[in-house]
């Protein structure tokens, strides 16, 4: 709900299907989070083909320039979603998908007049606490939302809100508004006025677009209010409880990395006999940032630029509709655990190593001793060492602005930036010899071997890396870790 709901996108009637896994995938599926075939490039290939073939831009405008711009926007969202599927942004892991889709089915079956057919559900592997309406009859729910939500009712509210955007055709209206504005006499005159000026053209152009952004943001906030109101109707028709205080919880979604650690950073490494030097986490004259910051500052955004109303305002507007004595249904812990692990793996595969490692340390704070988290720490260290050898360490850290993080998170960023390569190499070697590997399945140990090959191969030669990756893909062709190996094949 907090990211761009009108991030365009598609639909036509799609037909869901489920891939049967190869026979030798059984062990990987049993021990892993999901099968490689559960990723969207495979699991939604038919839907993507249908989208590209049948989702044709309607002819709405007589003015050729407006129709042309409208078609550009229409085609852009088609390309966006097709590319997201090809990039495996989505996953159809059966347990997670079934849980969320059951909520969606309940809302659909109880609101047949508004929802003529079952919407297509996409589970986005993003860690952002969000869901978004794609247009037509498609919605996406992020793994981050499933991790954040405390109850089935909270998830249902977010899904109902996004369904309401589609029912009210907000994504499609947004495209029409853009097409009309960018081909309007007003916009053309604004550009001409800028071009007539000899100086400060860039500043004047920024003002043109800023004014447009402010007007659109204000307009979209009305859309959000409409979607909230209709969402409550959908929930009540479905017999799903609503509590307006859910909106107040959304205020904390931007602070997912503000939660401090329970122990000093060095203690998490000391448990594996690894010593962190204080100098590695000290702010230097050069580095991530030298600006003084007390980590109590909050991010403020000009109210006119927000696309969503303030959460307190949303609560006030809907408080009277809250159900008295509502009994919440907790999200099952296995569902939350699986969603969390999926997004941790996705953060690693996307080279957002600080965010990935911080989430693992938060799990350690909860008392988890699961070997999989130690396995992921190993992967992060190996990935960071590989990135360093490729002169790409800074990007791999995945910098997050100070305003959104805790002091501990910033220290971890600084550590990953400043740890000397020799020490990093030694940490990698130590993790390869720890006892937790005995508790992990064959594909995890196979990934350890692949990473060792990557980090002992000449950085100027890709042959050994490619051969090792192809061997992993052949040996563990159903493993979720094939996603990492495929980058090197």
TORVO-602560 format. One record per residue (C-alpha): residue in three letters; y, x, z. Coordinates in steps of 0.25 Angstrom, whole numbers, plus 5000, padded with zeros to 4 digits. Layout:
N
ALAYXZ;...
end
This chain:
489
UNK500050005000;UNK500950125002;UNK500850194989;UNK501350134976;UNK500650004975;UNK501149984961;UNK500550114956;UNK500150044943;UNK498750014938;UNK497849924932;UNK496749824930;UNK495849744921;UNK494549684926;UNK493749804930;UNK492249804933;UNK491849884945;UNK490549964944;UNK489750064952;UNK489150184947;UNK487750224951;UNK487650364956;UNK486650464950;UNK485450484958;UNK485850624964;UNK487150564969;UNK486350504981;UNK486550614991;UNK488050634987;UNK488350484989;UNK487550485002;UNK488350605008;UNK489650595001;UNK490750495002;UNK490550444988;UNK489950484974;UNK490750554964;UNK490450434955;UNK491250354965;UNK492550414960;UNK493450334951;UNK493250414938;UNK491750364938;UNK491850234946;UNK492950174939;UNK492850234925;UNK492550094919;UNK493750034926;UNK494550144921;UNK494050124906;UNK494349974907;UNK495749994913;UNK496150084901;UNK495549994891;UNK495949854895;UNK497149864904;UNK498149844893;UNK499649834895;UNK500149694892;UNK501349674883;UNK502449614892;UNK503749664886;UNK504349634873;UNK505249754875;UNK504449874869;UNK505049974878;UNK504649894891;UNK503349864886;UNK503050014882;UNK503550054896;UNK502649944903;UNK501449994895;UNK501750134899;UNK501650094914;UNK500450004911;UNK499750124905;UNK500150224915;UNK499450144926;UNK498250134918;UNK498250284916;UNK498550304931;UNK497350224936;UNK496450284925;UNK496850424929;UNK496650394944;UNK495250344941;UNK494950464932;UNK495450554944;UNK494550484954;UNK495650434962;UNK494750314966;UNK493450304972;UNK492350194972;UNK491550244984;UNK490650124987;UNK490850105002;UNK492450125002;UNK492550034989;UNK491649924995;UNK492449915008;UNK493849905001;UNK493349824990;UNK492749715000;UNK494149695005;UNK494749684991;UNK493649584987;UNK493949505000;UNK495349494996;UNK495049464981;UNK494049354984;UNK494949284993;UNK496149284984;UNK495549244971;UNK496849174966;UNK497549304967;UNK496449404964;UNK495649344952;UNK494649464952;UNK494249574961;UNK495249694960;UNK494749834956;UNK494849924969;UNK495050074968;UNK494850164980;UNK495850274979;UNK495550404986;UNK496950424990;UNK497250455005;UNK498550375004;UNK498550245012;UNK498750155001;UNK498150054991;UNK498850014978;UNK498849904968;UNK498549954954;UNK498949824946;UNK498049724939;UNK496849704949;UNK496649844955;UNK496949904968;UNK496750044974;UNK496450074989;UNK496650214994;UNK495650285003;UNK496850315012;UNK497050175015;UNK495650155019;UNK495750265029;UNK497050215034;UNK496650065036;UNK496150025049;UNK495549895045;UNK495049815033;UNK496249725034;UNK497249835032;UNK496549875019;UNK496449735015;UNK497949715017;UNK498249835008;UNK497249784997;UNK497849644998;UNK499249714996;UNK498849784984;UNK498149664978;UNK499449594980;UNK500149694972;UNK499149664960;UNK499149514962;UNK500749524961;UNK500649614950;UNK501549714956;UNK501049844949;UNK501149774935;UNK502549724939;UNK502949864943;UNK502549914929;UNK503349804922;UNK504549834931;UNK504549984927;UNK504349954912;UNK505549854913;UNK506449944921;UNK506150074913;UNK506550004900;UNK507649924905;UNK509149944900;UNK509549974914;UNK508550094915;UNK508950144901;UNK510450134905;UNK510150214918;UNK509550324910;UNK510650324899;UNK511650334911;UNK510950454916;UNK510850524902;UNK512350504900;UNK512650594912;UNK512750744911;UNK512450774925;UNK511450734936;UNK510550664926;UNK509350684935;UNK510050634948;UNK510450504940;UNK509150484934;UNK508450494948;UNK509450384953;UNK508950294942;UNK507550304946;UNK507850304960;UNK508550174959;UNK507350114951;UNK506350164961;UNK507150094973;UNK507249964965;UNK505749964962;UNK505450004977;UNK506149884982;UNK505549794972;UNK504149844976;UNK504349824990;UNK504449674987;UNK503149684980;UNK502549744993;UNK503049635001;UNK502449534991;UNK501149614991;UNK501049605006;UNK501249455006;UNK500149434996;UNK499249535003;UNK499249445015;UNK498949325007;UNK497749395001;UNK497249445015;UNK497349305021;UNK496649235010;UNK495549345012;UNK495449325027;UNK495849465030;UNK496749485041;UNK498149535040;UNK499049615050;UNK500449655046;UNK500349775055;UNK499449835044;UNK500849865037;UNK501349945049;UNK500150035048;UNK500550065034;UNK501750145039;UNK500750255044;UNK500150275031;UNK501050395026;UNK500750465039;UNK499250495037;UNK499450645038;UNK500450635050;UNK499350615060;UNK499250745068;UNK497950825070;UNK497350825084;UNK497150975084;UNK497851095080;UNK497551125065;UNK496851255068;UNK495851185077;UNK495251115065;UNK494851245059;UNK494551315072;UNK493351225073;UNK492751295061;UNK493151435066;UNK494351445057;UNK495651495062;UNK496951445058;UNK498151545059;UNK499351485065;UNK500151545054;UNK499451465043;UNK500051335049;UNK501451395052;UNK502651345043;UNK503151465035;UNK504451495028;UNK503751455015;UNK502651355013;UNK502551205013;UNK503851175019;UNK504851245029;UNK505651125032;UNK505751095047;UNK504950965049;UNK504550895062;UNK503450805057;UNK504050685064;UNK504950655052;UNK504550525044;UNK504650505029;UNK505750405026;UNK505950335012;UNK507150265007;UNK506750115010;UNK507250084995;UNK506150174990;UNK504950114997;UNK504050024989;UNK503449965001;UNK504149895012;UNK504249955026;UNK502849935033;UNK503649865045;UNK504249775035;UNK502949735029;UNK502449705043;UNK503549615046;UNK503449545033;UNK501949515035;UNK501849505051;UNK501749355051;UNK500549355042;UNK499749445051;UNK498449375056;UNK498349355071;UNK497249425078;UNK496749495066;UNK495449575067;UNK495449705059;UNK494249755052;UNK494149905054;UNK493949985041;UNK492550045043;UNK492550185048;UNK491550235037;UNK492550175026;UNK493750245032;UNK492950375034;UNK492450375019;UNK493850345014;UNK494450455022;UNK493450555017;UNK493650505002;UNK495150535003;UNK494850665010;UNK494050714999;UNK495050654989;UNK496150734996;UNK495350864995;UNK494950844980;UNK496450814977;UNK496750944984;UNK497550884995;UNK496950975006;UNK497950965017;UNK497850805017;UNK496350825016;UNK496150925027;UNK497050845037;UNK496250715035;UNK495050795038;UNK495650855051;UNK496050715055;UNK494550675054;UNK494250795063;UNK495250735073;UNK494450605073;UNK493250685077;UNK492550695064;UNK491450805063;UNK490950765049;UNK490550885041;UNK491250825029;UNK492650845034;UNK492250995036;UNK491750995022;UNK493050945017;UNK493851055026;UNK492951155018;UNK493351095005;UNK494851095008;UNK494851245012;UNK494051275000;UNK494951194991;UNK496151254997;UNK495551394995;UNK495251364980;UNK496651304978;UNK497251434984;UNK496451524975;UNK497051434964;UNK498451454969;UNK498451304972;UNK498451294987;UNK499751224990;UNK499351114981;UNK498051094987;UNK498651085001;UNK499250944997;UNK500650955003;UNK501050825011;UNK502550815014;UNK502850845029;UNK503450705031;UNK502050645029;UNK501150745038;UNK500950785052;UNK501250925057;UNK499750955057;UNK499650915043;UNK500851005039;UNK500151125047;UNK498851095039;UNK499651105026;UNK500251235030;UNK498951285034;UNK498251255021;UNK499451325014;UNK499551445022;UNK498151485026;UNK497851615019;UNK496851615008;UNK495951715015;UNK495851625027;UNK495651505018;UNK494451575011;UNK493851605025;UNK494051465030;UNK493251415017;UNK492151515020;UNK492051475034;UNK491951325030;UNK490851355020;UNK489951405032;UNK490151295042;UNK488951215047;UNK489551075042;UNK488951105028;UNK487551075033;UNK488050925036;UNK488550905022;UNK487750855009;UNK487450944998;UNK488650904989;UNK489650955000;UNK488951085001;UNK488951094986;UNK490451074986;UNK490551184996;UNK489851274986;UNK490751234974;UNK491951264982;UNK491451404986;UNK491251424971;UNK492651384968;UNK493251474979;UNK492451594975;UNK492651584960;UNK493751664953;UNK494951574952;UNK495051614937;UNK493651564934;UNK493251424933;UNK491851444928;UNK491151454942;UNK491951344948;UNK491551254936;UNK490051294937;UNK490051264952;UNK490751124950;UNK489851084939;UNK488651124947;UNK489151044959;UNK489350924950;UNK487950934945;UNK487350944958;UNK488150844966;UNK488550754955;UNK488750634964;UNK489450704975;UNK490950664978;UNK491250814978;UNK490950814963;UNK492450774962;UNK492850914967;UNK491850984959;UNK492350914946;UNK493650984947;UNK493051114944;UNK491951074934;
end
